[in-house]
């Protein structure tokens, strides 16, 4: 196992992503942040805190559980609980820890469409490891880490794991 990002590097990287979101979007008035469970939620909360500290704006936020939207799981959509947020004509920024095949993001976009018709959907990820199976690209990337299919990227956040780091290891 090799540590790719330590606690301080994660902090700086999330701050940079936050600045990029501010710079790319002309106004923060029409932005909604959705953190994809589980670690996308923690990353989204940090981005929201940074934007509040930088711009003094508290962005609308929700947790997005996409488990019933995945194409590899048989769950009825009757059990879906979506955030009670107004996304119509808003820029929705999906936040996740690792972008890999793109299937999680496709499921998240389906969930957003069930909430309402956003004007734009953007994607922020801490790590992009490649190996896309769907034509999905992140708008905001903390770090690109080319991997082989036999390697695993693990993001640890203090709130969940008791440690703060990103590691790569062989499966």
Backbone torsions as a table, in degrees:
resi	resn	phi	psi	omega
1	UNK	NA	133.6	180.0
2	UNK	-123.1	132.6	177.3
3	UNK	-80.0	123.0	-179.6
4	UNK	-95.6	-43.5	177.5
5	UNK	-128.3	132.0	174.2
6	UNK	-97.7	-177.9	-174.7
7	UNK	-55.9	-48.3	-177.5
8	UNK	-67.4	-38.6	178.9
9	UNK	-67.3	-38.0	175.8
10	UNK	-62.1	-45.4	-180.0
11	UNK	-58.5	-47.7	179.5
12	UNK	-64.5	-39.9	-178.6
13	UNK	-65.1	-44.2	179.0
14	UNK	-65.5	-36.7	177.6
15	UNK	-64.6	-41.4	178.1
16	UNK	-63.3	-44.7	177.2
17	UNK	-57.8	-41.8	179.9
18	UNK	-61.0	-45.0	177.5
19	UNK	-62.9	-39.9	179.4
20	UNK	-63.3	-39.0	177.6
21	UNK	-62.5	-44.5	178.9
22	UNK	-61.6	-45.5	-176.5
23	UNK	-68.7	-37.9	-175.3
24	UNK	-76.0	-28.0	-177.2
25	UNK	-103.3	119.4	-175.0
26	UNK	-59.0	-34.2	179.8
27	UNK	-136.4	142.9	177.0
28	UNK	-90.1	-3.3	-175.9
29	UNK	-63.6	-30.1	-174.7
30	UNK	-111.4	28.2	-179.6
31	UNK	-105.5	137.8	173.6
32	UNK	-126.2	133.5	179.3
33	UNK	-105.0	131.2	175.2
34	UNK	-123.9	115.7	177.4
35	UNK	-89.2	127.2	-179.9
36	UNK	-82.5	124.0	-179.2
37	UNK	-61.5	136.5	14.5
38	UNK	-106.3	-53.6	-172.9
39	UNK	-76.0	-17.0	173.4
40	UNK	-64.9	-27.5	177.6
41	UNK	-64.7	-47.8	-179.9
42	UNK	-63.7	-41.3	178.4
43	UNK	-64.1	-43.8	179.1
44	UNK	-61.4	-42.7	179.3
45	UNK	-60.8	-38.3	178.7
46	UNK	-68.7	-39.5	177.6
47	UNK	-63.5	-43.6	179.2
48	UNK	-61.7	-43.0	178.1
49	UNK	-62.2	-42.2	179.3
50	UNK	-63.3	-46.1	-178.8
51	UNK	-64.5	-37.0	176.2
52	UNK	-62.9	-44.0	-179.6
53	UNK	-67.6	-37.0	-176.3
54	UNK	-79.4	-47.8	-171.5
55	UNK	-109.6	-11.3	-177.4
56	UNK	73.5	21.7	-177.8
57	UNK	-117.2	126.1	175.8
58	UNK	-95.4	109.7	-177.3
59	UNK	-77.7	143.9	173.3
60	UNK	-60.9	141.8	-170.9
61	UNK	-144.8	148.5	173.7
62	UNK	-150.9	156.6	173.4
63	UNK	-91.1	138.9	-178.4
64	UNK	-119.7	113.3	175.4
65	UNK	-95.9	110.2	-174.6
66	UNK	-101.4	11.1	-174.7
67	UNK	-56.4	-36.7	-179.3
68	UNK	-80.5	-6.1	178.7
69	UNK	-100.0	-7.2	-178.0
70	UNK	-68.2	147.9	-179.6
71	UNK	-88.5	-0.3	-179.7
72	UNK	-111.3	9.6	-178.5
73	UNK	-132.6	135.8	178.3
74	UNK	-96.1	90.9	176.0
75	UNK	-128.8	135.3	179.4
76	UNK	-72.3	140.4	179.7
77	UNK	-71.2	-5.8	176.8
78	UNK	-64.5	-25.1	-175.2
79	UNK	-91.4	9.5	-174.1
80	UNK	-78.7	134.4	170.8
81	UNK	-120.0	114.0	-179.4
82	UNK	-104.2	152.1	178.7
83	UNK	-60.7	144.1	177.6
84	UNK	-86.3	72.4	-178.9
85	UNK	-124.8	148.1	174.1
86	UNK	-86.0	110.3	178.3
87	UNK	-109.5	-4.7	-176.8
88	UNK	-62.1	125.6	-178.6
89	UNK	59.8	25.0	177.5
90	UNK	-108.7	162.7	169.8
91	UNK	-91.4	114.9	179.1
92	UNK	-97.0	126.7	176.2
93	UNK	-108.4	111.2	174.8
94	UNK	-80.4	138.6	-178.1
95	UNK	-126.8	128.3	176.5
96	UNK	-141.8	162.2	-177.4
97	UNK	-78.1	-47.3	-176.2
98	UNK	-130.2	132.0	172.6
99	UNK	-101.2	123.2	-176.5
100	UNK	-125.8	-96.0	-176.3
101	UNK	-78.9	-24.1	-177.3
102	UNK	98.5	-6.9	-176.6
103	UNK	-68.6	-36.4	176.7
104	UNK	-62.9	-42.1	-178.7
105	UNK	-68.6	-38.5	176.7
106	UNK	-60.2	-43.5	178.1
107	UNK	-63.3	-40.3	179.1
108	UNK	-64.9	-39.4	178.2
109	UNK	-64.8	-38.3	175.7
110	UNK	-60.8	-42.1	179.4
111	UNK	-64.5	-41.2	178.4
112	UNK	-60.4	-42.6	-179.7
113	UNK	-62.8	-30.3	176.6
114	UNK	-73.4	-24.6	177.1
115	UNK	-76.2	-42.5	-178.9
116	UNK	167.8	172.4	-176.8
117	UNK	-89.2	104.9	176.9
118	UNK	-76.0	152.2	175.9
119	UNK	-74.9	-33.7	177.8
120	UNK	-147.3	151.6	169.8
121	UNK	-124.7	124.9	176.9
122	UNK	-115.7	164.1	-177.8
123	UNK	-131.7	130.5	174.1
124	UNK	-120.3	128.1	178.7
125	UNK	-133.5	149.3	175.9
126	UNK	-74.8	-43.1	-177.1
127	UNK	-129.8	132.3	169.6
128	UNK	-113.1	114.2	-175.7
129	UNK	-103.7	3.8	178.1
130	UNK	81.5	-163.7	177.3
131	UNK	69.6	37.4	-177.5
132	UNK	-65.7	137.6	172.1
133	UNK	-105.1	-14.5	178.4
134	UNK	-127.9	152.7	-177.3
135	UNK	-77.6	72.6	-177.8
136	UNK	-123.7	133.7	179.7
137	UNK	-131.3	141.1	178.5
138	UNK	-81.8	143.6	174.7
139	UNK	-79.5	-31.6	-177.4
140	UNK	-131.6	119.3	-177.4
141	UNK	-125.3	126.6	176.3
142	UNK	-69.3	-49.8	-178.5
143	UNK	-154.4	132.3	172.0
144	UNK	-88.9	124.2	179.5
145	UNK	-128.7	97.0	177.2
146	UNK	-62.2	131.5	-178.5
147	UNK	-129.7	165.0	168.8
148	UNK	-95.0	165.7	-179.6
149	UNK	-70.5	-11.1	178.8
150	UNK	-94.0	1.1	179.1
151	UNK	-103.5	157.7	-179.7
152	UNK	-128.6	133.9	174.2
153	UNK	-101.1	130.5	179.4
154	UNK	-125.1	122.4	175.9
155	UNK	-100.2	126.0	176.7
156	UNK	-115.3	127.0	174.6
157	UNK	-113.3	141.6	-177.9
158	UNK	-50.8	-43.2	-175.4
159	UNK	-62.6	-30.3	-176.5
160	UNK	-103.7	-45.7	-168.4
161	UNK	-104.5	-11.2	-178.3
162	UNK	79.8	3.3	177.1
163	UNK	-145.2	161.8	-175.1
164	UNK	-128.8	100.4	179.1
165	UNK	-170.1	163.6	171.6
166	UNK	-120.6	129.3	-178.1
167	UNK	-124.7	158.3	172.0
168	UNK	-125.3	138.8	179.3
169	UNK	-152.1	166.3	174.9
170	UNK	-80.7	144.0	179.4
171	UNK	-69.4	NA	NA
